[in-house]
Amino acid sequence: MRIRELFSAKDMTQGAPWRRITEFAVPMLLGNLAQQLYNTVDSIVVGKYVGDNALAAVGSAAPILNLLLALFVGVATGAGIVISQRFGAGDRKGLSRAIGNCLTLATIASLGTMVIGLLITKPLLSFLDTPASIIGWCTDYLHIFFLGAAGFTFYNILSGILRGMGDSVSALLFLLVAAALNTVLDLWFVAGLGMGVAGVSLATVIAQAISAFLCFIKLMRMGNIFDLTPESLRLRKDSAWRIITLGVPSGITQGIMAVAMMVVQSLTNSMGELVIACNVIIMRVDGFAMMPNMSFGQTMSVYAGQNVGAGRLDRVQQGTKQGLLMAAGFSAAITAILLLFGRFLFDMFTDTQQLMDLAVRMMRIMAVGYVCVSVSQVLGGVMRGCGQTMPPMWITMLTTIVLRIPTAYGLAWLTRCEAWPNGQPEALSASLLISWAMGALVSWLVFRRGGWKKKALAVCEPE
């Protein structure tokens, strides 16, 4: 494959499904890795050069930013699905209209986020009981971020458009540029100019704006695929509504997971500092272990969307089987690594033997569940790509709110003992494993019912 072809739109309706899936998933995986590293740089720099209170300020702002991220990830998901369907159908007019409406929605969302964010920042921080010693820093951090929300918004939307047309490499490249620039600016603003928390936020805003600009330039060079005209930019009720209805369930799904984690965190805190520290270590390892599953889920959404647009439901079924085998195989390998070498991984975080032993026990319980997550992510991605976005949302609600939270508290209550008066910490890992297994089972049953086929036939008609 020529270098130029790597940075171009790719037709996933032709060729061996496993090959198309691999070509798209690898850049997605690298991009998710870069995003994970990108998100840790701010905390590392501010903690090292400013202090613990500044680090706490950045951490206290995280829940608000995570909710914002869930919203835009949802809209970007909706954009990617619509774009992939129109691109797969070879519908130039529908594709042009969808891209234009995505850009208009991004503009409206940017302005709305800026105005609303500036108004609610201080009251929301107070509502969350942010300590008085850091609330000023939190406010500065968020105000700068909201003022520069356009870069964040447009990067997510534009990268979603590029991925919808099969170009995951360009989105990866621009994310790597942003990550490198963010690191340099963090060090310059914080360590060099002494701007503190405000410098970290400003560095992020600038890096995101540049990555959004690069995405826009790339999109403008794809005039052979679509037409960007004033008419395509005009907001149309049908196009805009399809993007929103396809994307909002994904955003809600992310929000539900964040809320569930906050609720279970209170149980974790009740078990003591050792368990809290153990949970932090496990979640860091878990974040990287989950990346392949997330990447395959996003890949299958685009793959299914393009083939639905082309009316190739046979390829959707074929690709689903191959995607499941690839994702499950990858997860099985990760599980084996965690079971065999988990102690060496945790050794990088702590020298406390008791903490390491607990982390190993908890991770051994969780590790088996990664194969289950691969099934949920692949099938959920296929359903979303076909336009069936509500079932994955309901499945997430079932497994996290209805199942995981009561299970965690129930197992903790049942395992109370003198050493662990609030329950044994293994209950936290066991509740995750149970919810992941149930998610895989329900996803399989819903997928087997075939509702995605009916949805696919309804949404792949040219506009």
C-alpha positions as a LaTeX table, in Angstrom:
\begin{tabular}{lrrr}
\hline
Residue & $x$ (\AA) & $y$ (\AA) & $z$ (\AA) \\
\hline
Met1 & 0.00 & 0.00 & 0.00 \\
Arg2 & 1.36 & 3.41 & $-0.96$ \\
Ile3 & 1.89 & 6.07 & 1.71 \\
Arg4 & $-0.66$ & 8.34 & 0.07 \\
Glu5 & $-3.29$ & 5.60 & 0.20 \\
Leu6 & $-2.86$ & 5.34 & 3.97 \\
Phe7 & $-4.13$ & 8.92 & 4.36 \\
Ser8 & $-7.17$ & 8.59 & 2.11 \\
Ala9 & $-10.77$ & 7.47 & 2.42 \\
Lys10 & $-11.10$ & 3.69 & 2.29 \\
Asp11 & $-13.91$ & 1.61 & 0.87 \\
Met12 & $-14.61$ & $-1.11$ & 3.44 \\
Thr13 & $-17.26$ & $-2.72$ & 1.21 \\
Gln14 & $-14.61$ & $-4.48$ & $-0.88$ \\
Gly15 & $-11.87$ & $-6.98$ & $-0.07$ \\
Ala16 & $-11.48$ & $-9.48$ & 2.75 \\
Pro17 & $-13.39$ & $-8.20$ & 5.81 \\
Trp18 & $-10.63$ & $-9.14$ & 8.26 \\
Arg19 & $-8.10$ & $-7.16$ & 6.23 \\
Arg20 & $-10.30$ & $-4.03$ & 6.06 \\
Ile21 & $-11.02$ & $-4.34$ & 9.78 \\
Thr22 & $-7.32$ & $-4.68$ & 10.63 \\
Glu23 & $-6.30$ & $-1.72$ & 8.46 \\
Phe24 & $-8.78$ & 0.48 & 10.30 \\
Ala25 & $-8.44$ & $-0.95$ & 13.82 \\
Val26 & $-4.65$ & $-0.62$ & 14.17 \\
Pro27 & $-4.60$ & 3.20 & 13.74 \\
Met28 & $-7.64$ & 3.39 & 16.04 \\
Leu29 & $-5.75$ & 1.42 & 18.69 \\
Leu30 & $-2.69$ & 3.65 & 18.39 \\
Gly31 & $-4.95$ & 6.71 & 18.54 \\
Asn32 & $-6.63$ & 5.49 & 21.73 \\
Leu33 & $-3.20$ & 4.85 & 23.23 \\
Ala34 & $-2.11$ & 8.38 & 22.31 \\
Gln35 & $-5.33$ & 9.76 & 23.82 \\
Gln36 & $-4.66$ & 7.87 & 27.05 \\
Leu37 & $-1.14$ & 9.29 & 27.25 \\
Tyr38 & $-2.39$ & 12.73 & 26.19 \\
Asn39 & $-4.79$ & 12.81 & 29.14 \\
Thr40 & $-2.05$ & 12.01 & 31.68 \\
Val41 & 0.43 & 14.69 & 30.62 \\
Asp42 & $-1.49$ & 17.58 & 32.22 \\
Ser43 & $-1.58$ & 15.83 & 35.59 \\
Ile44 & 2.10 & 14.82 & 35.47 \\
Val45 & 3.34 & 18.31 & 34.56 \\
Val46 & 1.14 & 20.22 & 36.98 \\
Gly47 & 1.84 & 17.79 & 39.81 \\
Lys48 & 5.60 & 17.97 & 39.29 \\
Tyr49 & 6.01 & 21.70 & 38.71 \\
Val50 & 3.13 & 23.27 & 40.69 \\
Gly51 & 2.20 & 20.91 & 43.51 \\
Asp52 & $-0.39$ & 18.59 & 44.99 \\
Asn53 & $-3.14$ & 21.21 & 45.25 \\
Ala54 & $-2.79$ & 22.07 & 41.58 \\
Leu55 & $-2.93$ & 18.36 & 40.75 \\
Ala56 & $-6.07$ & 18.09 & 42.84 \\
Ala57 & $-7.56$ & 21.06 & 40.97 \\
Val58 & $-7.05$ & 19.37 & 37.59 \\
Gly59 & $-8.50$ & 16.16 & 39.03 \\
Ser60 & $-11.53$ & 17.95 & 40.47 \\
Ala61 & $-12.31$ & 19.43 & 37.06 \\
Ala62 & $-12.21$ & 15.97 & 35.45 \\
Pro63 & $-15.84$ & 14.93 & 36.19 \\
Ile64 & $-17.18$ & 18.04 & 34.45 \\
Leu65 & $-14.91$ & 17.53 & 31.45 \\
Asn66 & $-15.82$ & 13.82 & 31.29 \\
Leu67 & $-19.51$ & 14.69 & 31.00 \\
Leu68 & $-18.65$ & 17.17 & 28.24 \\
Leu69 & $-16.53$ & 14.52 & 26.52 \\
Ala70 & $-19.44$ & 12.06 & 26.66 \\
Leu71 & $-21.67$ & 14.58 & 24.85 \\
Phe72 & $-19.25$ & 15.25 & 22.01 \\
Val73 & $-18.16$ & 11.63 & 21.66 \\
Gly74 & $-21.84$ & 10.84 & 21.21 \\
Val75 & $-22.34$ & 13.47 & 18.50 \\
Ala76 & $-19.11$ & 12.35 & 16.81 \\
Thr77 & $-20.36$ & 8.75 & 16.89 \\
Gly78 & $-23.61$ & 9.80 & 15.23 \\
Ala79 & $-21.66$ & 11.74 & 12.62 \\
Gly80 & $-19.43$ & 8.75 & 11.90 \\
Ile81 & $-22.37$ & 6.40 & 11.46 \\
Val82 & $-24.24$ & 8.69 & 9.06 \\
Ile83 & $-21.08$ & 9.48 & 7.09 \\
Ser84 & $-20.12$ & 5.81 & 6.79 \\
Gln85 & $-23.60$ & 4.87 & 5.55 \\
Arg86 & $-23.69$ & 7.64 & 2.93 \\
Phe87 & $-20.10$ & 6.91 & 1.86 \\
Gly88 & $-20.78$ & 3.19 & 1.55 \\
Ala89 & $-23.88$ & 3.91 & $-0.53$ \\
Gly90 & $-21.89$ & 6.07 & $-2.93$ \\
Asp91 & $-24.47$ & 8.80 & $-2.26$ \\
Arg92 & $-22.47$ & 11.96 & $-2.99$ \\
Lys93 & $-25.38$ & 14.31 & $-2.38$ \\
Gly94 & $-26.35$ & 12.64 & 0.90 \\
Leu95 & $-22.70$ & 12.55 & 2.00 \\
Ser96 & $-22.23$ & 16.24 & 1.23 \\
Arg97 & $-25.38$ & 17.13 & 3.13 \\
Ala98 & $-24.35$ & 15.00 & 6.12 \\
Ile99 & $-20.86$ & 16.54 & 6.29 \\
Gly100 & $-22.25$ & 20.06 & 5.97 \\
Asn101 & $-24.78$ & 19.46 & 8.73 \\
Cys102 & $-22.08$ & 17.98 & 10.97 \\
Leu103 & $-20.03$ & 21.17 & 10.59 \\
Thr104 & $-23.04$ & 23.36 & 11.33 \\
Leu105 & $-23.94$ & 21.29 & 14.40 \\
Ala106 & $-20.31$ & 21.54 & 15.59 \\
Thr107 & $-20.48$ & 25.34 & 15.32 \\
Ile108 & $-23.72$ & 25.50 & 17.30 \\
Ala109 & $-22.37$ & 23.09 & 19.92 \\
Ser110 & $-19.16$ & 25.12 & 20.31 \\
Leu111 & $-21.01$ & 28.37 & 20.95 \\
Gly112 & $-23.49$ & 26.70 & 23.31 \\
Thr113 & $-20.72$ & 24.99 & 25.28 \\
Met114 & $-18.76$ & 28.21 & 25.63 \\
Val115 & $-21.69$ & 30.27 & 26.91 \\
Ile116 & $-23.25$ & 27.62 & 29.18 \\
Gly117 & $-19.89$ & 26.42 & 30.46 \\
Leu118 & $-18.78$ & 29.88 & 31.55 \\
Leu119 & $-22.09$ & 30.42 & 33.36 \\
Ile120 & $-22.29$ & 27.14 & 35.26 \\
Thr121 & $-18.62$ & 26.50 & 36.13 \\
Lys122 & $-18.51$ & 28.18 & 39.54 \\
Pro123 & $-21.98$ & 27.02 & 40.72 \\
Leu124 & $-21.27$ & 23.46 & 39.57 \\
Leu125 & $-17.91$ & 23.35 & 41.36 \\
Ser126 & $-19.61$ & 24.56 & 44.53 \\
Phe127 & $-22.32$ & 21.92 & 44.14 \\
Leu128 & $-19.63$ & 19.24 & 43.92 \\
Asp129 & $-18.15$ & 20.49 & 47.23 \\
Thr130 & $-14.86$ & 21.49 & 45.65 \\
Pro131 & $-12.47$ & 22.55 & 48.46 \\
Ala132 & $-12.05$ & 26.32 & 48.82 \\
Ser133 & $-8.28$ & 25.93 & 48.52 \\
Ile134 & $-8.50$ & 24.78 & 44.89 \\
Ile135 & $-11.83$ & 26.10 & 43.59 \\
Gly136 & $-10.12$ & 29.17 & 42.12 \\
Trp137 & $-7.70$ & 27.04 & 40.13 \\
Cys138 & $-10.52$ & 24.75 & 39.01 \\
Thr139 & $-12.51$ & 27.75 & 37.81 \\
Asp140 & $-9.57$ & 29.16 & 35.82 \\
Tyr141 & $-8.87$ & 25.75 & 34.28 \\
Leu142 & $-12.46$ & 25.23 & 33.15 \\
His143 & $-13.04$ & 28.81 & 31.98 \\
Ile144 & $-10.07$ & 28.62 & 29.62 \\
Phe145 & $-11.20$ & 25.22 & 28.40 \\
Phe146 & $-14.74$ & 26.44 & 27.71 \\
Leu147 & $-13.47$ & 29.55 & 25.91 \\
Gly148 & $-11.52$ & 27.25 & 23.60 \\
Ala149 & $-14.23$ & 24.61 & 23.28 \\
Ala150 & $-14.38$ & 25.06 & 19.50 \\
Gly151 & $-11.10$ & 23.19 & 19.01 \\
Phe152 & $-12.25$ & 20.29 & 21.15 \\
Thr153 & $-15.65$ & 20.16 & 19.44 \\
Phe154 & $-14.43$ & 20.37 & 15.87 \\
Tyr155 & $-11.63$ & 17.84 & 16.37 \\
Asn156 & $-14.07$ & 15.22 & 17.64 \\
Ile157 & $-16.62$ & 15.90 & 14.89 \\
Leu158 & $-14.09$ & 16.18 & 12.05 \\
Ser159 & $-12.17$ & 13.08 & 13.12 \\
Gly160 & $-15.52$ & 11.26 & 13.28 \\
Ile161 & $-16.20$ & 12.34 & 9.68 \\
Leu162 & $-12.77$ & 11.16 & 8.49 \\
Arg163 & $-13.16$ & 7.82 & 10.24 \\
Gly164 & $-16.65$ & 7.43 & 8.79 \\
Met165 & $-15.04$ & 7.54 & 5.35 \\
Gly166 & $-12.52$ & 4.91 & 6.39 \\
Asp167 & $-9.58$ & 7.25 & 7.07 \\
Ser168 & $-8.41$ & 6.42 & 10.59 \\
Val169 & $-4.75$ & 7.12 & 9.80 \\
Ser170 & $-5.15$ & 10.88 & 9.29 \\
Ala171 & $-7.11$ & 11.18 & 12.53 \\
Leu172 & $-4.31$ & 9.28 & 14.29 \\
Leu173 & $-1.60$ & 11.51 & 12.81 \\
Phe174 & $-3.35$ & 14.72 & 13.86 \\
Leu175 & $-3.91$ & 13.32 & 17.37 \\
Leu176 & $-0.20$ & 12.49 & 17.65 \\
Val177 & 0.65 & 16.03 & 16.56 \\
Ala178 & $-1.72$ & 17.42 & 19.20 \\
Ala179 & $-0.29$ & 15.14 & 21.91 \\
Ala180 & 3.29 & 16.17 & 21.16 \\
Leu181 & 2.38 & 19.86 & 20.97 \\
Asn182 & 0.40 & 19.63 & 24.21 \\
Thr183 & 3.41 & 18.17 & 26.01 \\
Val184 & 5.76 & 20.89 & 24.74 \\
Leu185 & 3.33 & 23.69 & 25.57 \\
Asp186 & 2.62 & 22.22 & 29.02 \\
Leu187 & 6.31 & 22.33 & 29.89 \\
Trp188 & 6.74 & 25.80 & 28.41 \\
Phe189 & 3.69 & 27.42 & 30.00 \\
Val190 & 3.95 & 25.70 & 33.40 \\
Ala191 & 7.65 & 25.06 & 33.98 \\
Gly192 & 8.98 & 27.92 & 31.86 \\
Leu193 & 6.46 & 30.73 & 32.27 \\
Gly194 & 5.03 & 29.69 & 35.63 \\
Met195 & 1.40 & 29.92 & 34.48 \\
Gly196 & 0.28 & 27.07 & 36.74 \\
Val197 & $-3.05$ & 25.35 & 36.16 \\
Ala198 & $-4.12$ & 28.01 & 33.64 \\
Gly199 & $-1.06$ & 27.16 & 31.53 \\
Val200 & $-2.06$ & 23.49 & 31.38 \\
Ser201 & $-5.56$ & 24.35 & 30.21 \\
Leu202 & $-4.27$ & 26.86 & 27.63 \\
Ala203 & $-1.83$ & 24.30 & 26.24 \\
Thr204 & $-4.65$ & 21.79 & 25.80 \\
Val205 & $-6.89$ & 24.34 & 24.07 \\
Ile206 & $-4.16$ & 25.35 & 21.61 \\
Ala207 & $-3.22$ & 21.73 & 20.82 \\
Gln208 & $-6.85$ & 20.78 & 20.21 \\
Ala209 & $-7.44$ & 23.81 & 17.99 \\
Ile210 & $-4.45$ & 22.94 & 15.81 \\
Ser211 & $-5.52$ & 19.29 & 15.51 \\
Ala212 & $-9.02$ & 20.46 & 14.51 \\
Phe213 & $-7.52$ & 22.80 & 11.89 \\
Leu214 & $-5.44$ & 19.95 & 10.44 \\
Cys215 & $-8.54$ & 17.76 & 10.24 \\
Phe216 & $-10.40$ & 20.55 & 8.43 \\
Ile217 & $-7.58$ & 21.04 & 5.91 \\
Lys218 & $-7.56$ & 17.29 & 5.24 \\
Leu219 & $-11.32$ & 17.29 & 4.75 \\
Met220 & $-11.13$ & 20.18 & 2.29 \\
Arg221 & $-8.70$ & 18.16 & 0.18 \\
Met222 & $-11.28$ & 15.41 & $-0.32$ \\
Gly223 & $-13.39$ & 17.33 & $-2.83$ \\
Asn224 & $-13.43$ & 14.32 & $-5.15$ \\
Ile225 & $-15.74$ & 12.57 & $-2.67$ \\
Phe226 & $-18.19$ & 15.29 & $-1.55$ \\
Asp227 & $-19.17$ & 18.92 & $-2.15$ \\
Leu228 & $-19.09$ & 21.53 & 0.61 \\
Thr229 & $-21.47$ & 24.31 & $-0.43$ \\
Pro230 & $-23.67$ & 26.84 & 1.40 \\
Glu231 & $-26.61$ & 24.55 & 0.60 \\
Ser232 & $-24.94$ & 21.55 & 2.31 \\
Leu233 & $-24.17$ & 23.68 & 5.37 \\
Arg234 & $-27.82$ & 24.66 & 5.76 \\
Leu235 & $-29.20$ & 22.75 & 8.72 \\
Arg236 & $-31.81$ & 20.26 & 7.53 \\
Lys237 & $-34.16$ & 18.73 & 10.06 \\
Asp238 & $-33.92$ & 15.19 & 8.69 \\
Ser239 & $-30.10$ & 15.09 & 8.42 \\
Ala240 & $-29.44$ & 16.84 & 11.74 \\
Trp241 & $-32.01$ & 14.73 & 13.56 \\
Arg242 & $-30.48$ & 11.50 & 12.25 \\
Ile243 & $-27.02$ & 12.54 & 13.44 \\
Ile244 & $-28.34$ & 13.49 & 16.88 \\
Thr245 & $-30.57$ & 10.43 & 17.36 \\
Leu246 & $-27.76$ & 8.09 & 16.36 \\
Gly247 & $-25.20$ & 9.86 & 18.53 \\
Val248 & $-27.06$ & 10.76 & 21.73 \\
Pro249 & $-27.48$ & 7.13 & 22.90 \\
Ser250 & $-23.69$ & 6.68 & 22.67 \\
Gly251 & $-23.18$ & 9.85 & 24.71 \\
Ile252 & $-25.69$ & 8.69 & 27.30 \\
Thr253 & $-23.91$ & 5.34 & 27.45 \\
Gln254 & $-20.62$ & 7.06 & 28.30 \\
Gly255 & $-22.38$ & 9.19 & 30.92 \\
Ile256 & $-24.02$ & 6.15 & 32.53 \\
Met257 & $-20.67$ & 4.42 & 32.87 \\
Ala258 & $-19.15$ & 7.52 & 34.47 \\
Val259 & $-22.01$ & 7.80 & 36.97 \\
Ala260 & $-21.80$ & 4.09 & 37.85 \\
Met261 & $-18.08$ & 4.41 & 38.52 \\
Met262 & $-18.72$ & 7.36 & 40.85 \\
Val263 & $-21.33$ & 5.38 & 42.82 \\
Val264 & $-19.08$ & 2.33 & 43.21 \\
Gln265 & $-16.20$ & 4.62 & 44.16 \\
Ser266 & $-17.97$ & 5.42 & 47.42 \\
Leu267 & $-17.94$ & 1.70 & 48.27 \\
Thr268 & $-14.25$ & 1.53 & 47.37 \\
Asn269 & $-13.50$ & 4.51 & 49.62 \\
Ser270 & $-15.25$ & 2.81 & 52.56 \\
Met271 & $-12.81$ & $-0.12$ & 52.38 \\
Gly272 & $-9.80$ & 2.02 & 53.23 \\
Glu273 & $-6.71$ & 3.62 & 51.71 \\
Leu274 & $-5.13$ & 0.33 & 50.69 \\
Val275 & $-8.12$ & $-0.58$ & 48.51 \\
Ile276 & $-8.33$ & 2.95 & 47.09 \\
Ala277 & $-4.67$ & 2.80 & 46.05 \\
Cys278 & $-5.17$ & $-0.71$ & 44.68 \\
Asn279 & $-8.15$ & 0.42 & 42.63 \\
Val280 & $-6.15$ & 3.31 & 41.14 \\
Ile281 & $-3.42$ & 0.90 & 40.00 \\
Ile282 & $-5.90$ & $-1.60$ & 38.58 \\
Met283 & $-7.81$ & 1.09 & 36.67 \\
Arg284 & $-4.60$ & 2.36 & 35.08 \\
Val285 & $-3.76$ & $-1.13$ & 33.83 \\
Asp286 & $-7.41$ & $-1.70$ & 32.89 \\
Gly287 & $-7.41$ & 1.49 & 30.81 \\
Phe288 & $-4.73$ & 0.09 & 28.53 \\
Ala289 & $-6.17$ & $-3.44$ & 28.55 \\
Met290 & $-9.54$ & $-2.10$ & 27.36 \\
Met291 & $-8.10$ & $-0.20$ & 24.38 \\
Pro292 & $-8.20$ & $-3.10$ & 21.89 \\
Asn293 & $-11.85$ & $-3.78$ & 22.73 \\
Met294 & $-12.79$ & $-0.11$ & 22.34 \\
Ser295 & $-10.86$ & 0.09 & 19.06 \\
Phe296 & $-12.57$ & $-2.98$ & 17.60 \\
Gly297 & $-15.96$ & $-1.60$ & 18.66 \\
Gln298 & $-15.33$ & 1.71 & 16.88 \\
Thr299 & $-13.94$ & $-0.09$ & 13.85 \\
Met300 & $-16.96$ & $-2.39$ & 13.52 \\
Ser301 & $-19.28$ & 0.62 & 13.69 \\
Val302 & $-17.63$ & 2.16 & 10.60 \\
Tyr303 & $-17.31$ & $-1.19$ & 8.83 \\
Ala304 & $-20.99$ & $-1.99$ & 9.36 \\
Gly305 & $-22.07$ & 1.53 & 8.42 \\
Gln306 & $-20.29$ & 1.48 & 5.07 \\
Asn307 & $-21.58$ & $-1.98$ & 4.17 \\
Val308 & $-25.11$ & $-1.11$ & 5.25 \\
Gly309 & $-24.94$ & 1.92 & 2.96 \\
Ala310 & $-23.83$ & $-0.35$ & 0.14 \\
Gly311 & $-26.63$ & $-2.81$ & 0.88 \\
Arg312 & $-24.10$ & $-5.54$ & 1.69 \\
Leu313 & $-25.68$ & $-7.12$ & 4.75 \\
Asp314 & $-23.91$ & $-10.36$ & 3.83 \\
Arg315 & $-20.57$ & $-8.60$ & 4.42 \\
Val316 & $-21.85$ & $-7.21$ & 7.71 \\
Gln317 & $-22.52$ & $-10.75$ & 8.92 \\
Gln318 & $-19.23$ & $-12.06$ & 7.56 \\
Gly319 & $-17.26$ & $-9.16$ & 9.06 \\
Thr320 & $-19.00$ & $-9.57$ & 12.42 \\
Lys321 & $-17.83$ & $-13.18$ & 12.69 \\
Gln322 & $-14.26$ & $-12.29$ & 11.72 \\
Gly323 & $-14.25$ & $-9.20$ & 13.94 \\
Leu324 & $-15.44$ & $-11.27$ & 16.90 \\
Leu325 & $-12.68$ & $-13.84$ & 16.38 \\
Met326 & $-10.01$ & $-11.14$ & 16.09 \\
Ala327 & $-11.22$ & $-9.14$ & 19.10 \\
Ala328 & $-11.68$ & $-12.24$ & 21.27 \\
Gly329 & $-8.25$ & $-13.52$ & 20.28 \\
Phe330 & $-6.66$ & $-10.20$ & 21.16 \\
Ser331 & $-8.47$ & $-10.11$ & 24.51 \\
Ala332 & $-7.48$ & $-13.71$ & 25.27 \\
Ala333 & $-3.83$ & $-12.76$ & 24.70 \\
Ile334 & $-4.19$ & $-9.78$ & 27.05 \\
Thr335 & $-5.84$ & $-12.01$ & 29.64 \\
Ala336 & $-2.92$ & $-14.45$ & 29.43 \\
Ile337 & $-0.41$ & $-11.60$ & 29.85 \\
Leu338 & $-2.23$ & $-10.25$ & 32.90 \\
Leu339 & $-2.50$ & $-13.69$ & 34.49 \\
Leu340 & 1.14 & $-14.59$ & 33.86 \\
Phe341 & 2.88 & $-11.23$ & 34.26 \\
Gly342 & 0.41 & $-9.11$ & 36.25 \\
Arg343 & 2.70 & $-8.98$ & 39.28 \\
Phe344 & 5.50 & $-7.47$ & 37.17 \\
Leu345 & 3.11 & $-4.80$ & 35.84 \\
Phe346 & 1.96 & $-3.80$ & 39.31 \\
Asp347 & 5.55 & $-3.74$ & 40.51 \\
Met348 & 5.99 & $-0.56$ & 38.43 \\
Phe349 & 3.44 & 1.23 & 40.61 \\
Thr350 & 4.28 & 0.15 & 44.15 \\
Asp351 & 6.84 & $-1.54$ & 46.39 \\
Thr352 & 4.24 & $-2.43$ & 49.05 \\
Gln353 & 3.88 & $-6.21$ & 49.04 \\
Gln354 & 0.38 & $-6.24$ & 50.55 \\
Leu355 & $-0.86$ & $-3.76$ & 47.95 \\
Met356 & 0.71 & $-5.74$ & 45.13 \\
Asp357 & $-0.79$ & $-9.03$ & 46.33 \\
Leu358 & $-4.27$ & $-7.48$ & 46.53 \\
Ala359 & $-3.93$ & $-5.96$ & 43.04 \\
Val360 & $-2.90$ & $-9.32$ & 41.60 \\
Arg361 & $-5.88$ & $-11.11$ & 43.20 \\
Met362 & $-8.36$ & $-8.51$ & 41.96 \\
Met363 & $-6.91$ & $-8.37$ & 38.44 \\
Arg364 & $-6.99$ & $-12.16$ & 38.11 \\
Ile365 & $-10.74$ & $-12.02$ & 38.65 \\
Met366 & $-11.23$ & $-9.17$ & 36.16 \\
Ala367 & $-8.88$ & $-10.48$ & 33.47 \\
Val368 & $-11.20$ & $-13.33$ & 32.47 \\
Gly369 & $-13.88$ & $-10.77$ & 31.65 \\
Tyr370 & $-11.98$ & $-9.00$ & 28.88 \\
Val371 & $-13.05$ & $-11.63$ & 26.36 \\
Cys372 & $-16.67$ & $-10.92$ & 27.35 \\
Val373 & $-16.11$ & $-7.20$ & 26.81 \\
Ser374 & $-14.74$ & $-7.89$ & 23.32 \\
Val375 & $-18.04$ & $-9.59$ & 22.41 \\
Ser376 & $-20.11$ & $-6.67$ & 23.74 \\
Gln377 & $-17.97$ & $-4.06$ & 22.00 \\
Val378 & $-17.95$ & $-5.77$ & 18.59 \\
Leu379 & $-21.67$ & $-6.54$ & 18.55 \\
Gly380 & $-22.50$ & $-3.10$ & 19.94 \\
Gly381 & $-20.36$ & $-1.48$ & 17.26 \\
Val382 & $-22.12$ & $-3.45$ & 14.51 \\
Met383 & $-25.56$ & $-2.53$ & 15.86 \\
Arg384 & $-24.62$ & 1.17 & 16.05 \\
Gly385 & $-23.18$ & 1.09 & 12.53 \\
Cys386 & $-26.50$ & $-0.33$ & 11.29 \\
Gly387 & $-28.37$ & 2.50 & 13.01 \\
Gln388 & $-29.59$ & 0.43 & 15.97 \\
Thr389 & $-28.12$ & 2.64 & 18.71 \\
Met390 & $-30.72$ & 2.22 & 21.46 \\
Pro391 & $-30.11$ & $-1.47$ & 22.42 \\
Pro392 & $-26.41$ & $-0.90$ & 23.29 \\
Met393 & $-27.50$ & 1.98 & 25.54 \\
Trp394 & $-30.13$ & $-0.14$ & 27.31 \\
Ile395 & $-27.66$ & $-3.00$ & 27.69 \\
Thr396 & $-25.18$ & $-0.62$ & 29.34 \\
Met397 & $-27.88$ & 0.63 & 31.70 \\
Leu398 & $-28.81$ & $-2.96$ & 32.56 \\
Thr399 & $-25.27$ & $-4.13$ & 33.24 \\
Thr400 & $-23.98$ & $-1.04$ & 35.07 \\
Ile401 & $-26.92$ & 0.50 & 36.93 \\
Val402 & $-29.24$ & $-2.47$ & 37.45 \\
Leu403 & $-26.63$ & $-5.22$ & 37.82 \\
Arg404 & $-23.12$ & $-3.98$ & 38.64 \\
Ile405 & $-23.90$ & $-1.48$ & 41.43 \\
Pro406 & $-26.26$ & $-3.75$ & 43.45 \\
Thr407 & $-23.93$ & $-6.72$ & 42.88 \\
Ala408 & $-20.90$ & $-4.82$ & 44.17 \\
Tyr409 & $-22.69$ & $-3.68$ & 47.31 \\
Gly410 & $-24.35$ & $-7.09$ & 47.79 \\
Leu411 & $-21.12$ & $-9.06$ & 47.47 \\
Ala412 & $-19.37$ & $-6.60$ & 49.77 \\
Trp413 & $-22.08$ & $-7.10$ & 52.39 \\
Leu414 & $-21.90$ & $-10.89$ & 52.08 \\
Thr415 & $-18.09$ & $-10.94$ & 52.43 \\
Arg416 & $-17.85$ & $-8.79$ & 55.56 \\
Cys417 & $-15.42$ & $-10.09$ & 58.13 \\
Glu418 & $-13.24$ & $-8.87$ & 60.95 \\
Ala419 & $-10.40$ & $-7.97$ & 58.59 \\
Trp420 & $-12.77$ & $-6.33$ & 56.09 \\
Pro421 & $-15.74$ & $-4.89$ & 58.02 \\
Asn422 & $-17.14$ & $-3.21$ & 54.87 \\
Gly423 & $-16.60$ & $-6.21$ & 52.61 \\
Gln424 & $-13.68$ & $-7.82$ & 50.84 \\
Pro425 & $-12.21$ & $-5.80$ & 47.93 \\
Glu426 & $-12.45$ & $-8.79$ & 45.61 \\
Ala427 & $-16.20$ & $-8.05$ & 45.55 \\
Leu428 & $-15.43$ & $-5.02$ & 43.36 \\
Ser429 & $-13.68$ & $-7.13$ & 40.72 \\
Ala430 & $-16.26$ & $-9.90$ & 40.91 \\
Ser431 & $-19.10$ & $-7.43$ & 40.28 \\
Leu432 & $-17.30$ & $-6.19$ & 37.17 \\
Leu433 & $-16.79$ & $-9.73$ & 35.88 \\
Ile434 & $-20.47$ & $-10.57$ & 36.40 \\
Ser435 & $-21.65$ & $-7.40$ & 34.65 \\
Trp436 & $-19.26$ & $-7.95$ & 31.72 \\
Ala437 & $-20.41$ & $-11.56$ & 31.28 \\
Met438 & $-24.05$ & $-10.52$ & 31.39 \\
Gly439 & $-23.36$ & $-7.73$ & 28.89 \\
Ala440 & $-21.85$ & $-10.21$ & 26.44 \\
Leu441 & $-24.77$ & $-12.62$ & 26.82 \\
Val442 & $-27.46$ & $-9.95$ & 26.39 \\
Ser443 & $-25.60$ & $-8.36$ & 23.46 \\
Trp444 & $-25.46$ & $-11.76$ & 21.74 \\
Leu445 & $-29.15$ & $-12.43$ & 22.32 \\
Val446 & $-30.17$ & $-8.98$ & 21.05 \\
Phe447 & $-27.92$ & $-9.32$ & 18.00 \\
Arg448 & $-29.35$ & $-12.76$ & 17.22 \\
Arg449 & $-32.88$ & $-11.31$ & 17.15 \\
Gly450 & $-31.85$ & $-9.46$ & 13.99 \\
Gly451 & $-33.32$ & $-6.05$ & 14.73 \\
Trp452 & $-30.15$ & $-4.51$ & 13.27 \\
Lys453 & $-31.09$ & $-5.95$ & 9.84 \\
Lys454 & $-34.45$ & $-4.16$ & 9.82 \\
Lys455 & $-32.81$ & $-0.95$ & 10.97 \\
Ala456 & $-30.14$ & $-1.29$ & 8.31 \\
Leu457 & $-32.68$ & $-1.67$ & 5.52 \\
Ala458 & $-34.52$ & 1.44 & 6.77 \\
Val459 & $-31.50$ & 3.77 & 7.01 \\
Cys460 & $-29.45$ & 2.82 & 3.95 \\
Glu461 & $-31.85$ & 4.31 & 1.41 \\
Pro462 & $-30.35$ & 7.35 & $-0.37$ \\
Glu463 & $-31.51$ & 10.73 & 0.90 \\
\hline
\end{tabular}
